[in-house]
């Protein structure tokens, strides 16, 4: 498998819906065995930068996208929440 050179391995970005507190968001992330690296904008929530095992980034994004508490999840392309390029 060829890795997309524009995304950072081992991390994804997650935005939770309005009404989900930071504490709740962290608890949900930890429930899936992941950890919060930092707030992607240096203290501003959202999005949260989440550590995931390398090679499992897309699977983690898919998992979070199906949760009712999550508004959006994506690969960390070092440009938060930028849409995926069309091929």
FENDA-V888698 format. One record per backbone hydrogen bond with DSSP energy under -1.0 kcal/mol. CO is the residue of the C=O (numbers start at 1). NH is the residue of the N-H. If there is no record, write none. Layout:
CO & NH
CO & NH
This chain:
4 & 7
10 & 52
11 & 76
12 & 50
13 & 74
14 & 48
15 & 71
15 & 72
17 & 20
21 & 25
22 & 26
23 & 27
24 & 28
25 & 29
26 & 30
27 & 31
29 & 34
30 & 33
35 & 51
38 & 49
39 & 42
47 & 40
48 & 14
49 & 37
49 & 38
50 & 12
51 & 35
53 & 56
56 & 60
57 & 61
58 & 62
59 & 63
60 & 64
61 & 65
64 & 67
67 & 70
69 & 17
72 & 15
74 & 13
75 & 77
76 & 8
79 & 82
